Amino acid sequence: MQSYLPCPILSPYIKEYMVIESLEGMVNKTLPDTAIVMAFRFKGTVDYKQTDSSGLLPKMVISGLRKSPRTFTYYEQTSNLLVKFKEGGATAFFNEPLHELFSISLSLDSLIKMSILNEIEEQLAVAIDDNQRIIIIENFLISRLNQVKPDLLVQKAIHNIQLVKGNIRINELMNNLPLSRDAFEKRFRKSTSTTPKQYASIVKLNNLVNNLNPGNNLLDTVYTSGYFDQSHFIKDFKTFTGELPHNFIKQPRKW
């Protein structure tokens, strides 16, 4: 797996590109994250499985935020290029309401003309290296850039959530905002594909998971992360990882 940074024009909207190649096949479990992801498979086959669905992943797909893990099976000789958007960044390329992406992966042909996708597929098939593939995808993204600036109110809320590692109530986020809670949540969902409460939960649990290791006291980590009810923590943790904490800690971490 290789990571690449976007060009300056796209850096306000895109966090990174990732190229994932599987020569012999592999199975990988991914946890919920705060990034909307767009994927282009230019070789091979990928299956996915999550709580409520499973099947073959489309060749070109966009995935919203979610609250539960997904397992991907990469078959032999499979290669994918992933575009990880910054929070709120995807709105610069899509006019559609992004909250409809929550917990799903949608084939890009639902949002983009098939003729354009066919051209991208043909170009990726003959590209000789990752740099060429990234240039192809960046040209496509630049052609769709609608110059819509990120919602500054939402960006500030995201910053505040990340600053306290998800430990914040919605009423605190709403302090001094000149709009109703419903209006705020609508704008937040439009930019991120989820509610501020769910976003904060993802940030909180990601922080907790990143601080878990066999050498740390589990209860200390849990309390530091803002959980004071053990049953509530176990329920949230199992939804987020698919595992109980003591089982999860023993497993090797992937990506």
C-alpha positions in Angstrom: 0.0 0.0 0.0 1.4 3.4 -1.0 0.1 6.8 -0.1 0.4 10.0 -2.2 -0.5 13.7 -1.5 -2.8 15.6 -3.9 -1.7 18.5 -6.1 -2.0 22.0 -4.7 -5.3 22.7 -6.6 -6.9 19.7 -4.9 -5.2 19.8 -1.5 -8.0 21.9 0.2 -10.4 19.0 -0.6 -8.4 15.8 -0.6 -6.5 14.2 2.2 -4.5 11.6 0.2 -4.5 9.0 -2.4 -3.9 5.3 -1.6 -2.9 2.6 -4.0 -3.6 -0.9 -2.7 -2.2 -3.9 -4.6 -2.8 -7.5 -3.8 -0.7 -10.0 -5.7 -1.7 -13.1 -3.8 -5.1 -12.1 -2.4 -5.9 -10.9 1.1 -8.7 -10.1 3.6 -8.8 -6.8 5.4 -11.1 -5.4 8.0 -11.5 -1.6 8.0 -13.0 0.4 10.9 -15.2 3.5 10.5 -13.4 6.7 9.6 -14.3 10.4 9.1 -13.4 10.4 5.4 -15.7 9.9 2.4 -13.7 7.6 0.1 -13.9 7.2 -3.7 -12.3 4.0 -5.1 -11.2 3.0 -8.7 -10.4 -0.6 -9.2 -8.2 -1.0 -12.3 -7.5 -4.7 -11.9 -9.0 -7.7 -10.3 -12.0 -8.2 -8.0 -13.0 -7.1 -4.5 -15.8 -8.4 -2.3 -17.1 -6.7 0.7 -19.1 -7.7 3.8 -20.7 -5.5 6.4 -23.4 -5.8 9.1 -26.4 -5.6 6.7 -25.0 -6.4 3.3 -22.3 -8.1 1.2 -21.4 -8.6 -2.4 -19.1 -7.6 -5.2 -17.7 -4.0 -4.9 -18.4 -2.0 -8.1 -15.3 -1.0 -10.2 -15.8 2.7 -9.3 -17.5 3.5 -6.1 -18.0 6.2 -3.5 -18.5 5.3 0.2 -19.9 7.5 2.9 -19.2 7.4 6.6 -20.5 4.5 8.6 -20.7 3.3 12.2 -19.7 -0.3 11.8 -16.7 -2.2 10.3 -16.4 -3.7 6.8 -14.4 -6.6 5.6 -12.9 -6.6 2.1 -11.6 -9.6 0.3 -9.1 -8.8 -2.4 -8.6 -11.5 -4.9 -5.3 -12.3 -6.6 -3.8 -9.6 -8.9 -6.2 -6.9 -7.6 -5.3 -3.2 -7.7 -7.3 -0.2 -6.4 -6.7 3.6 -6.3 -8.5 5.3 -3.4 -9.3 9.0 -3.0 -9.7 10.0 0.6 -11.5 13.3 0.9 -11.0 15.8 3.7 -14.0 16.4 5.9 -16.5 18.4 3.8 -14.2 18.2 0.8 -16.4 16.0 -1.4 -19.0 18.7 -1.7 -16.6 20.5 -4.1 -17.1 17.7 -6.7 -20.7 16.5 -6.1 -23.9 18.5 -6.1 -25.9 15.6 -4.7 -26.8 15.6 -0.9 -24.0 13.5 0.6 -26.0 12.4 3.7 -27.5 9.8 1.4 -24.2 8.1 1.3 -24.1 7.2 5.0 -23.4 3.5 5.6 -23.4 2.7 1.9 -21.1 2.3 -1.1 -22.7 3.7 -4.3 -21.5 2.9 -7.8 -20.2 6.1 -9.4 -22.4 5.6 -12.4 -25.3 6.8 -10.2 -23.6 10.2 -10.0 -21.4 10.5 -13.1 -22.1 9.8 -16.8 -21.1 6.3 -17.9 -19.2 7.7 -20.9 -16.9 9.6 -18.5 -16.3 6.6 -16.3 -15.6 4.3 -19.3 -12.9 6.8 -20.4 -11.3 6.8 -17.0 -11.4 3.0 -16.9 -9.6 2.8 -20.3 -7.0 5.3 -19.3 -6.3 3.5 -16.0 -5.9 0.2 -17.8 -3.0 1.4 -19.9 -1.3 3.6 -17.3 2.2 2.2 -16.6 2.6 3.4 -12.9 0.9 5.0 -9.9 2.0 8.5 -11.0 0.2 8.2 -14.3 -2.9 6.8 -12.6 -3.0 9.6 -10.1 -2.7 12.2 -12.9 -5.7 10.6 -14.6 -7.8 10.8 -11.5 -6.7 14.3 -10.7 -7.6 15.5 -14.2 -11.0 14.0 -13.7 -11.4 15.6 -10.2 -10.2 19.0 -11.5 -12.8 18.8 -14.3 -15.5 18.4 -11.7 -14.3 21.0 -9.3 -17.3 23.4 -8.7 -15.4 26.0 -6.7 -17.9 25.6 -3.9 -16.0 26.6 -0.8 -16.3 24.4 2.3 -19.0 25.4 4.8 -17.0 27.4 7.3 -19.5 26.8 10.0 -19.3 23.1 9.5 -15.5 23.2 9.3 -15.4 25.0 12.6 -17.6 22.4 14.2 -15.4 19.6 12.8 -12.3 21.3 14.2 -14.0 21.6 17.6 -15.0 18.0 17.6 -11.5 16.8 16.7 -9.9 19.2 19.2 -11.6 17.4 22.1 -11.4 13.9 20.5 -15.1 13.6 20.1 -16.0 14.3 23.7 -18.5 17.1 23.1 -22.2 17.6 23.3 -24.2 19.0 20.4 -25.4 21.8 22.5 -21.8 22.8 23.2 -21.2 22.9 19.4 -24.2 25.1 19.0 -23.0 27.8 21.4 -23.2 31.2 19.7 -24.4 29.8 16.4 -27.0 32.0 14.7 -29.2 29.1 13.5 -31.4 26.3 14.9 -30.2 22.8 15.7 -32.1 21.4 12.8 -30.5 23.8 10.4 -27.1 23.1 11.8 -27.5 19.4 11.6 -28.8 19.6 8.0 -25.7 21.6 6.9 -23.4 19.2 8.8 -24.9 16.2 7.1 -24.8 17.8 3.7 -21.0 18.3 4.1 -20.0 15.1 5.9 -22.7 12.5 5.1 -23.5 12.1 8.8 -24.8 14.0 11.8 -22.5 15.9 14.2 -23.4 13.4 17.0 -22.4 10.4 14.8 -19.3 12.2 13.6 -18.2 12.9 17.2 -18.8 9.2 18.0 -16.5 8.1 15.2 -13.8 10.5 16.3 -14.1 9.4 19.9 -13.9 5.7 19.1 -11.1 6.1 16.6 -9.1 7.9 19.3 -9.9 5.1 21.8 -8.9 2.3 19.3 -5.6 4.1 18.5 -4.7 4.2 22.2 -5.5 0.6 22.9 -2.6 -1.8 23.3 -1.9 -4.8 25.6 0.4 -2.7 27.7 -2.2 -0.1 28.7 -4.8 -0.5 31.3 -8.1 -0.8 29.4 -10.2 1.0 32.0 -7.9 3.9 32.1 -8.0 4.2 28.3 -11.8 4.0 28.4 -12.2 6.7 31.0 -9.7 8.9 29.3 -11.7 8.6 26.1 -14.9 9.9 27.9 -16.7 6.7 28.7 -17.9 6.3 32.3 -20.5 3.5 31.8 -18.9 0.2 31.0 -21.9 -1.4 29.3 -22.4 1.7 27.1 -18.7 1.5 26.1 -18.9 -2.2 25.3 -22.0 -1.7 23.1 -20.4 1.2 21.2 -17.1 -0.6 20.8 -18.6 -3.8 19.5 -20.7 -1.8 17.0 -17.6 0.1 15.9 -15.1 -2.9 15.6 -17.3 -6.0 15.5 -15.4 -7.3 18.5 -15.3 -7.2 22.2 -12.4 -5.1 23.6 -10.3 -8.0 25.0 -10.6 -9.9 21.7 -9.8 -6.8 19.5 -6.6 -6.0 21.5 -5.2 -9.4 20.7 -5.6 -9.0 16.9 -2.9 -7.5 14.6 -3.8 -4.0 13.5 -4.1 -3.5 9.7 -5.4 -0.3 8.1 
